[in-house]
Amino acid sequence: MQSFFGWMKKNKRRKGNPAKHLAKVKVPRRKPRPLRLDQIEDVLESGIYSRTRDIILIAAFTGLRLGEVVKLRGEDVDLVGMTIRSIRKGDLDWQGTLNEELIEIARRYPRKGWWFPSPYANEEFPEGGGHILMASASDRVSKAIRAAGISDTRITGHSIRHYAATEMIRRGASVRAVQEFLGHASLATTQLYAEVTLDDMREANSVLPPIASPKHSGRKKREPAASARIAA
C-alpha cells in the first residue's frame, strides 16, 4: 500500500498519500537454509534415479540453479579446457570449472544436445524436442529429499546452492570467489546464502590477536580527596 499510493502521488494520479502514516513493514532477515553434506549423501543413497542423482551432483558442484542444470547441453562442456558454461539468471554468460566428479558425469552424457531431454512436449517446447522443465526437476529433487527422511519444509532443491556457498566459505574460499561461482550480481546476496554457525564464530574469534595489557600490581589507585576533586 505504501509503494502503491506513493507511486500514485509521484505520478500525479492523486494528490494525497493515505498510506504515508502507516507503520513501516519490517521484513524478517532471510536466513540461509543449506543442506548439510551428510544430508546430501543420504539423498544420493536413497535409491533415486540416476538422472536425479546427476542433477543433484551437478547443482552441488557448480552452484547452478535446478532450472539452469536442466538446460545444459553437451556443447556447454569443454573436457579439454575443463570448463562448463551456462546462461544464468539475468542472461549472465557464466563459465565455471570442472572437478573430477563433474568430469566423470560429463563423460556419460552426449557431447551434443540436451543432457536432460524431455520425451514430451511442454509449455516451453510445444513441438517437443526440448529439455525437462525446472518444475519437473524441482519436484524430483524435493521427493528425493523427503524420501531421505528430511522433513524440514524449508529444505528444497534450492538448498543445494546454499550448501555450495556455505561449504566453500567454511573451507576457506573468498566470498568474492563464491559470488562469481554462484553468479550473484551483489555480494550481499551471496552472504545470505552462507550459513554461519556458533562453531564458525568461535573459530573466527580464535584468530583475534591477544592484546597486551599492563600487569596489575595488586594496589588500587587511590581516589583523590574530596577537597582535591572540588578544587579540580
Disulfide bonds with the S-S distance in Angstrom:
none
